[in-house]
Amino acid sequence: MDNDKTAVLLMRENPANPIDPYRMIELRGLANAAGYRVLQEIKQRRERDHRFQIGRGKIEEALSCHPKKLIFYNPLSPTQVFNIRSEFPVQVLDRFNLILEIFASRASTREAKLQVELARLSYDAPQVRSELALKKRGEQPGFRGAGAYEQSMYHDIRGRMAKIRGELKEVEAMGEGRRKRRRELGFDLIALAGYTNAGKSTLLNTLTGSVVNAQDQPFTTLSPTTRALEINGRRAMLTDTVGFIDDLPHFLIKAFQSTLSEIAQADLVLLVADLSDPLELLRRKLVASHKALWDCQVTAPMITVLNKMDRLDEFDARMRFDQIKDLAPNPVMVSAHSFQGQESLKECIYQHLPPLKEYQIRLPYTSRSFGELSRLYGTSELLDVSYEDDLVLSLRGRAEDVARLSKTVEDERAK
């Protein structure tokens, strides 16, 4: 950690709401993940200060620690950022921008970098527009010379956003094509989802025998990571995705649409939660995860993987298990770290994969028909093959495979 990268954390609590000790803990974890050395944490229960979000005295108290940055839990409006920067010699971040800073440091693929840039520009565009309006209204010295430049910068941001959206659309189309090919090859698609730092990457490694990077810190995974998995003869692709966090702006979810499509288009979603969290926090994270899944328009069946059971004794684990059932469809307790519950989870996954149905299909004797027969050996369970006037297949498979086969029959009959 860079010792010169220092910060004071500030949070305004609404006096109408109960005290929430976990928000500052989460903010501290995010600051540490971004490499900041936290000098002090300051809370204030009061109504929102329209100029600075928090009281002037609290900002002055924070500055007495001589931090490089002030990091606010509360979202800062463009006006508040402008006011703080104008009156105090310090840089400011709110929680959302802190998350973006972490994303930017972790983005390693072109897709992730484009998504982070889009999220940043989506935030910057209204900020630049508001700052432009504030300077006009306040008749700031030097504005007349800088105004045209800043107006041009705003239009440049909008143009860059449109270009990135176009590139990400291409990435999303490639992802859709990749998912289609995997289904044609007989793979079911399973997505890992859940609150950040719940243990999704470790679970991916446990289930697939992989060595994907997994660290005890938020947002280790930004780009989808996929590994093959076989359960009772069913072949699947298991994909790890970016973690959720509470109060994410909608435009951040939109920026990561190409990544989150892996969840939205999956056949089965494994919602991973940290069972060792305090009960109130565990429930809050599950609520936030369900909201994010709703925003992603997920309709697939869901299994709730209650991870890190090895950190609790059996009585405490069972008590929490019973108290969150309303938020945990198809719950299974596991420990990705110690492999506890792995077989129970695999059996639950097998039971919730798209069901295989039995079909009987007649194929003409053509090279294309025999090609389809060869492919079916890898994607379906062939129960019987009869060589009559036509090639008669009895098979157990997925509806997508049978639909493709039926299309082959139609094409061959039409010749």
CORTA-V919625 format. One record per residue. N is the residue number from 0. RES is the residue in one small letter. D_CENTER is the distance of its C-alpha to the mean C-alpha in Angstrom with 1 decimal. Layout:
BEGIN
n = [N;N]
res = [RES;RES]
d_center = [D_CENTER;D_CENTER]
END
This chain:
BEGIN
n = [0;1;2;3;4;5;6;7;8;9;10;11;12;13;14;15;16;17;18;19;20;21;22;23;24;25;26;27;28;29;30;31;32;33;34;35;36;37;38;39;40;41;42;43;44;45;46;47;48;49;50;51;52;53;54;55;56;57;58;59;60;61;62;63;64;65;66;67;68;69;70;71;72;73;74;75;76;77;78;79;80;81;82;83;84;85;86;87;88;89;90;91;92;93;94;95;96;97;98;99;100;101;102;103;104;105;106;107;108;109;110;111;112;113;114;115;116;117;118;119;120;121;122;123;124;125;126;127;128;129;130;131;132;133;134;135;136;137;138;139;140;141;142;143;144;145;146;147;148;149;150;151;152;153;154;155;156;157;158;159;160;161;162;163;164;165;166;167;168;169;170;171;172;173;174;175;176;177;178;179;180;181;182;183;184;185;186;187;188;189;190;191;192;193;194;195;196;197;198;199;200;201;202;203;204;205;206;207;208;209;210;211;212;213;214;215;216;217;218;219;220;221;222;223;224;225;226;227;228;229;230;231;232;233;234;235;236;237;238;239;240;241;242;243;244;245;246;247;248;249;250;251;252;253;254;255;256;257;258;259;260;261;262;263;264;265;266;267;268;269;270;271;272;273;274;275;276;277;278;279;280;281;282;283;284;285;286;287;288;289;290;291;292;293;294;295;296;297;298;299;300;301;302;303;304;305;306;307;308;309;310;311;312;313;314;315;316;317;318;319;320;321;322;323;324;325;326;327;328;329;330;331;332;333;334;335;336;337;338;339;340;341;342;343;344;345;346;347;348;349;350;351;352;353;354;355;356;357;358;359;360;361;362;363;364;365;366;367;368;369;370;371;372;373;374;375;376;377;378;379;380;381;382;383;384;385;386;387;388;389;390;391;392;393;394;395;396;397;398;399;400;401;402;403;404;405;406;407;408;409;410;411;412;413;414]
res = [m;d;n;d;k;t;a;v;l;l;m;r;e;n;p;a;n;p;i;d;p;y;r;m;i;e;l;r;g;l;a;n;a;a;g;y;r;v;l;q;e;i;k;q;r;r;e;r;d;h;r;f;q;i;g;r;g;k;i;e;e;a;l;s;c;h;p;k;k;l;i;f;y;n;p;l;s;p;t;q;v;f;n;i;r;s;e;f;p;v;q;v;l;d;r;f;n;l;i;l;e;i;f;a;s;r;a;s;t;r;e;a;k;l;q;v;e;l;a;r;l;s;y;d;a;p;q;v;r;s;e;l;a;l;k;k;r;g;e;q;p;g;f;r;g;a;g;a;y;e;q;s;m;y;h;d;i;r;g;r;m;a;k;i;r;g;e;l;k;e;v;e;a;m;g;e;g;r;r;k;r;r;r;e;l;g;f;d;l;i;a;l;a;g;y;t;n;a;g;k;s;t;l;l;n;t;l;t;g;s;v;v;n;a;q;d;q;p;f;t;t;l;s;p;t;t;r;a;l;e;i;n;g;r;r;a;m;l;t;d;t;v;g;f;i;d;d;l;p;h;f;l;i;k;a;f;q;s;t;l;s;e;i;a;q;a;d;l;v;l;l;v;a;d;l;s;d;p;l;e;l;l;r;r;k;l;v;a;s;h;k;a;l;w;d;c;q;v;t;a;p;m;i;t;v;l;n;k;m;d;r;l;d;e;f;d;a;r;m;r;f;d;q;i;k;d;l;a;p;n;p;v;m;v;s;a;h;s;f;q;g;q;e;s;l;k;e;c;i;y;q;h;l;p;p;l;k;e;y;q;i;r;l;p;y;t;s;r;s;f;g;e;l;s;r;l;y;g;t;s;e;l;l;d;v;s;y;e;d;d;l;v;l;s;l;r;g;r;a;e;d;v;a;r;l;s;k;t;v;e;d;e;r;a;k]
d_center = [25.8;27.8;30.5;30.9;27.4;28.1;26.8;27.7;25.1;26.1;25.1;27.0;27.1;28.3;31.6;31.1;28.0;28.3;27.7;24.1;24.4;20.7;19.6;21.8;20.8;17.1;18.3;20.5;17.9;15.9;19.3;20.2;17.1;18.0;21.5;23.5;26.4;26.5;30.2;30.0;28.1;29.6;29.1;31.1;31.5;32.8;32.2;30.3;32.5;32.3;33.2;31.2;28.7;30.5;34.3;36.1;37.5;34.2;33.3;36.7;36.2;32.9;34.8;37.5;35.2;35.1;31.4;30.0;27.3;26.7;23.2;22.8;20.4;21.5;20.5;23.4;25.0;26.5;29.9;29.1;27.8;31.0;33.2;31.9;32.2;35.6;37.1;35.6;35.5;31.9;28.5;25.9;22.1;20.1;16.9;14.8;16.7;16.5;12.6;13.3;16.0;13.9;11.6;14.9;16.4;13.8;13.5;15.8;15.5;16.9;13.8;11.7;14.8;15.3;11.9;12.6;16.2;15.5;13.6;16.5;19.1;17.8;18.4;21.6;23.3;24.3;25.0;27.5;29.0;29.5;31.0;33.3;34.5;35.1;37.1;39.1;39.8;40.7;42.8;41.4;43.9;43.1;40.9;43.3;42.8;39.0;38.2;38.4;36.2;33.5;33.8;33.4;30.4;28.7;29.6;28.4;24.9;24.8;26.2;23.6;20.7;22.4;22.9;19.2;18.2;20.8;19.7;16.1;17.8;19.6;16.6;15.2;18.7;18.9;15.8;17.5;20.7;19.3;18.0;21.4;23.3;21.6;22.6;26.0;26.3;25.8;22.3;20.2;16.4;14.3;10.5;9.1;6.6;7.3;8.0;7.9;11.1;11.8;13.0;10.7;12.3;15.6;15.5;14.9;17.9;19.9;19.6;20.3;22.4;20.3;20.2;16.7;16.3;15.2;16.1;16.5;14.6;11.2;8.7;10.9;8.6;7.6;9.1;9.2;12.0;14.3;17.3;20.1;21.1;24.3;25.2;28.8;29.2;26.0;24.0;20.3;17.5;14.6;11.3;8.9;5.3;3.3;4.0;4.9;8.4;11.5;13.0;10.5;12.7;12.5;13.2;10.1;8.1;11.1;11.0;7.8;9.3;10.5;7.5;6.1;9.8;9.6;8.5;10.8;13.6;13.6;16.9;15.5;12.3;12.5;11.1;11.7;13.3;15.7;19.1;20.9;19.5;22.3;22.4;21.9;18.7;17.5;18.1;16.5;13.2;13.5;14.5;11.5;9.2;11.7;11.8;8.2;9.0;12.3;11.1;9.5;13.0;12.4;16.0;16.0;17.6;15.6;16.6;15.8;16.0;17.6;17.4;19.8;22.8;25.1;24.8;26.6;30.0;30.4;31.6;28.8;26.1;27.9;28.4;24.7;24.0;26.6;25.4;21.8;22.7;22.3;18.6;18.2;19.1;20.8;20.3;21.1;21.7;21.1;21.1;19.2;21.4;24.7;24.1;25.2;24.4;23.2;25.9;25.3;21.6;22.7;25.3;23.0;20.7;23.9;25.1;22.1;21.8;23.3;27.0;29.5;32.7;36.1;37.6;40.9;41.1;44.2;43.8;46.7;48.0;46.4;44.7;41.5;41.7;42.2;39.2;37.1;38.8;37.9;34.2;34.2;35.3;31.9;29.8;31.9;34.5;37.9;40.3;43.4;44.8;48.1;50.2;52.1;52.9;49.1;46.5;45.3;42.0;40.9;37.3;34.3;31.1;28.2;28.9;27.3;29.7;32.7;32.0;32.1;35.2;36.8;36.2;38.1;40.9;41.2;41.4;43.9;46.1;46.1;47.7]
END
